[in-house]
Amino acid sequence: LSSLVISGQMTREEALRIMNEKEYTESAINEDLEYVAKKLDWTPEEFCAVIDQPSRGHSEFASDDWMFRLGISAKRSLRKIMQKIPG
């Protein structure tokens, strides 16, 4: 809707009215839930069980972040050494 307002094809008031009218119905929610679950090859119950779990931060999972931090540290150290070398 914002692009229609910016291009002059619709007024801001019309866009606000449309936004307030449109509802995400219970049946549409269920259809979308079933669609996504099917794409993941899960049952709707399995999908809901995952969605209902508490949020977790990325730091709770294994990663190679330590390697990235090591590379940044090495780069900084090399930059300091290179600055001390004349010419």
VEXTOR-170789 format. One record per residue (C-alpha): y, x, z; residue number from 1; residue in one letter. Coordinates in nm, 2 decimals. Example, Ala and Ser with C-alpha at 12.3 -4.5 7.8 and 13.67 -1.06 7.14 Angstrom:
c2 -0.45; c1 1.23; c3 0.78; n 1; res A
c2 -0.11; c1 1.37; c3 0.71; n 2; res S
This chain:
c2 0.00; c1 0.00; c3 0.00; n 1; res L
c2 0.24; c1 0.28; c3 0.07; n 2; res S
c2 0.23; c1 0.41; c3 -0.29; n 3; res S
c2 0.30; c1 0.05; c3 -0.41; n 4; res L
c2 0.61; c1 0.04; c3 -0.18; n 5; res V
c2 0.73; c1 0.38; c3 -0.29; n 6; res I
c2 0.69; c1 0.30; c3 -0.65; n 7; res S
c2 0.88; c1 -0.02; c3 -0.61; n 8; res G
c2 0.59; c1 -0.24; c3 -0.70; n 9; res Q
c2 0.59; c1 -0.41; c3 -0.36; n 10; res M
c2 0.84; c1 -0.45; c3 -0.08; n 11; res T
c2 0.78; c1 -0.30; c3 0.26; n 12; res R
c2 0.77; c1 -0.65; c3 0.41; n 13; res E
c2 0.50; c1 -0.76; c3 0.17; n 14; res E
c2 0.29; c1 -0.46; c3 0.26; n 15; res A
c2 0.33; c1 -0.53; c3 0.63; n 16; res L
c2 0.23; c1 -0.89; c3 0.58; n 17; res R
c2 -0.08; c1 -0.78; c3 0.39; n 18; res I
c2 -0.17; c1 -0.53; c3 0.66; n 19; res M
c2 -0.14; c1 -0.80; c3 0.93; n 20; res N
c2 -0.35; c1 -1.05; c3 0.73; n 21; res E
c2 -0.64; c1 -0.83; c3 0.64; n 22; res K
c2 -0.92; c1 -0.83; c3 0.90; n 23; res E
c2 -1.23; c1 -0.63; c3 0.91; n 24; res Y
c2 -1.47; c1 -0.92; c3 0.97; n 25; res T
c2 -1.79; c1 -0.89; c3 1.18; n 26; res E
c2 -2.00; c1 -0.94; c3 0.87; n 27; res S
c2 -1.82; c1 -0.66; c3 0.68; n 28; res A
c2 -1.86; c1 -0.43; c3 0.98; n 29; res I
c2 -2.24; c1 -0.50; c3 0.98; n 30; res N
c2 -2.27; c1 -0.46; c3 0.60; n 31; res E
c2 -2.09; c1 -0.12; c3 0.62; n 32; res D
c2 -2.30; c1 -0.01; c3 0.92; n 33; res L
c2 -2.63; c1 -0.10; c3 0.74; n 34; res E
c2 -2.50; c1 0.07; c3 0.42; n 35; res Y
c2 -2.42; c1 0.40; c3 0.60; n 36; res V
c2 -2.74; c1 0.39; c3 0.80; n 37; res A
c2 -2.94; c1 0.34; c3 0.48; n 38; res K
c2 -2.77; c1 0.63; c3 0.32; n 39; res K
c2 -2.86; c1 0.85; c3 0.61; n 40; res L
c2 -3.22; c1 0.71; c3 0.60; n 41; res D
c2 -3.18; c1 0.58; c3 0.95; n 42; res W
c2 -3.23; c1 0.23; c3 1.09; n 43; res T
c2 -2.91; c1 0.05; c3 1.20; n 44; res P
c2 -3.03; c1 0.09; c3 1.56; n 45; res E
c2 -3.07; c1 0.46; c3 1.52; n 46; res E
c2 -2.72; c1 0.49; c3 1.37; n 47; res F
c2 -2.57; c1 0.28; c3 1.65; n 48; res C
c2 -2.75; c1 0.50; c3 1.91; n 49; res A
c2 -2.59; c1 0.81; c3 1.76; n 50; res V
c2 -2.24; c1 0.65; c3 1.74; n 51; res I
c2 -2.26; c1 0.53; c3 2.10; n 52; res D
c2 -2.32; c1 0.88; c3 2.23; n 53; res Q
c2 -2.03; c1 1.06; c3 2.40; n 54; res P
c2 -1.82; c1 1.29; c3 2.19; n 55; res S
c2 -1.90; c1 1.66; c3 2.19; n 56; res R
c2 -1.68; c1 1.95; c3 2.11; n 57; res G
c2 -1.77; c1 2.20; c3 1.84; n 58; res H
c2 -1.80; c1 2.47; c3 2.10; n 59; res S
c2 -2.11; c1 2.30; c3 2.24; n 60; res E
c2 -2.31; c1 2.40; c3 1.94; n 61; res F
c2 -2.43; c1 2.74; c3 1.83; n 62; res A
c2 -2.22; c1 2.92; c3 1.57; n 63; res S
c2 -2.12; c1 3.25; c3 1.43; n 64; res D
c2 -1.78; c1 3.23; c3 1.59; n 65; res D
c2 -1.83; c1 3.56; c3 1.77; n 66; res W
c2 -1.88; c1 3.74; c3 1.44; n 67; res M
c2 -1.54; c1 3.59; c3 1.31; n 68; res F
c2 -1.36; c1 3.70; c3 1.63; n 69; res R
c2 -1.52; c1 4.05; c3 1.60; n 70; res L
c2 -1.40; c1 4.08; c3 1.24; n 71; res G
c2 -1.04; c1 3.98; c3 1.34; n 72; res I
c2 -1.04; c1 4.23; c3 1.62; n 73; res S
c2 -1.17; c1 4.51; c3 1.39; n 74; res A
c2 -0.90; c1 4.42; c3 1.13; n 75; res K
c2 -0.63; c1 4.44; c3 1.40; n 76; res R
c2 -0.76; c1 4.77; c3 1.52; n 77; res S
c2 -0.77; c1 4.92; c3 1.17; n 78; res L
c2 -0.42; c1 4.79; c3 1.09; n 79; res R
c2 -0.29; c1 4.98; c3 1.40; n 80; res K
c2 -0.47; c1 5.30; c3 1.30; n 81; res I
c2 -0.34; c1 5.27; c3 0.94; n 82; res M
c2 0.02; c1 5.23; c3 1.06; n 83; res Q
c2 -0.01; c1 5.56; c3 1.25; n 84; res K
c2 -0.12; c1 5.75; c3 0.94; n 85; res I
c2 0.19; c1 5.90; c3 0.76; n 86; res P
c2 0.27; c1 5.81; c3 0.40; n 87; res G
